[in-house]
Amino acid sequence: MIIVSFFMLLLTILTFMTNKNSKNGVRAIVEDAKFVGTHFANNR
C-alpha cells in the first residue's frame, strides 16, 4: 500500500511538472489521481 501511495505521489509530481505552464494543470492532476486511485483500488 505504501508503494502505491508513493507511485501516485510520483505520478502527481510528474504531471504537475509537465502541466505547470497550463491552466488545466491542476485539473489534470486531480483527474490522473482519481484514475490511478480507482485503477489500483480495482486491482487490489
HELIX and SHEET records of a PDB file:
HELIX    1   1 ILE A    2  ASN A   19  1                                  18    
HELIX    2   2 GLY A   25  ASN A   43  1                                  19    
END                                                                             
